[in-house]
Amino acid sequence: MKNWKAYIESKPSVMYGKPVIKNTRIPVDLILEKLSEGETIEDLLLAYPRLKREEVLAVKKCS
């Protein structure tokens, strides 16, 4: 897997600068919240079709 920075970005013009999955509006804190509530990576991939497994793993790695 690439460095987590390849998958996560923060821009003032996107979600008020909150870290998001690159080229989406999916906030990193949302992914972490869902994982902490017991959702699996597979659950997230089904709920957010644009999300890729590598992106979820990058979020877990940077947390």
N, C-alpha and C positions, 0 to 999 in steps of 0.2 A: 504494500500500500504506500502511496505517496505520503509526503508530509501532510499533516492535517490542515496546514495553511493553504494547501492546494484546493481544499473543499469548502472552506469557511471564509467569509468576508464580512467586512463591516464598512458601510458607506452611509454618510449622513442622509443621503437621499432615499435610502431604503430602510424602512421600519425604524426611523429615527436613530439610525446608527447601531441598532442592536446587531450582534453577530447573527448571521443567517447562513444557510447553505448557499453556496455560490450560485448566482443566476436564478435564485428563487426568492420568495418572501417567507420561507419556512425558518422561523427562529430556532437557534441552537437551544435556547432555554425550553422551548416547547418539546423538542426531541428528548432532552434530559428529563423533563417532567413526566412525559409518557413512559419512558423507560423505568423511572423510579416508581411509577404506579403499577408496574408489572407487565406492561406491554412488551412484546417481543419485537425483534427487528422485522420479522415477517409481518406482524400486525401493522407496523409503521409503513412498510412498503405497500401494503394493501390500502391503507388509509390515505397515503400520499403517493400517487402513482409516479410523480416526477422524481421522487426520492430514490437514490441508489444505495445499495448495501454499503459500499465503500464510504459514502457520505455519513451514514449512521455510525459506522466504525470510527470515522474521523472525529465525530462529535464525542464519542465515548473516550477516545484517546486524549483529546484536548481538555477534558473535564477533570 
